[in-house]
Amino acid sequence: MGLLQWSKSKFGNVCSAADDLRKKIAKLQQGTLSDAVKSEIGTLTNQLEDILDRENTMWKHRSKTHWYR
């Protein structure tokens, strides 16, 4: 398995996933903020934080591989 395949299987497409979550959160924040909507925003925010952590890890791994070359 090459580095590109490993990256895709380990991290997926974190950039587009983060953008999608940001859009969903912004759309929910524009509407009426009921308790259910606030709960959904909280869930999406937690998911976004997880994705951003994965993205940070991905960039750390990539910087190490570029340094070794």
N, C-alpha and C positions, 0 to 999 in steps of 0.2 A: 504494500500500500504506500503510495507516494504521499508527500506532504500535503498536496492539494486535496486529495481524497480524505486524508485524516482530518484536515481542517474542516471540511464540509460535514463529515460525520460527527465530529466532536462539537463543533460550534454552530453549524447550520448557517443560515443567512441572518446574522444578528443585526446587521444594519437595517435591513428592510423590516425585520420584526420590530425593532425599536421604533422605527418611523410609524408603522401601523398602530402600535400601542399609543404613541403620542397623539396621533390623529383621533383615535377612539376616545382618549381622555379629554381632549379639547372639545370634541363634539358633545360629550356628556356634560361638560362644565358649562356649555352654552345654554343648556336647557334648564328646566326646573330641578332644583337639587333636593329631591326627596331622600328619605333614609335609604331606600333601595339603591338609588343612583349614587349616593355617597359611598355606600358599601361597594358598589361595582367599581367606582373610581379608585377606592383603596386597594381592591384586588388587582386592578390593572396597573396601578402604581407599583405594587409589590412585584408583579411580573416584569415590569419595565426595569426595576432595580436589578432583578436577577439577570436579565438580558444584558444590561450595561456592565454588570460584573463579569459575565462571560465574554463580552467584547473586550474588556480590559485585559482579561487573561489571554485572550487570543492575540492581542497586540504585543503583550509581553513575550509570548512564545515566538511570534514572528520576528520581533526585534532580536531575540537570541539567535534564531536561525540565520538572520542576515549578518549578524556579527561574526558567526562561525565561518561564513563563506569568505 
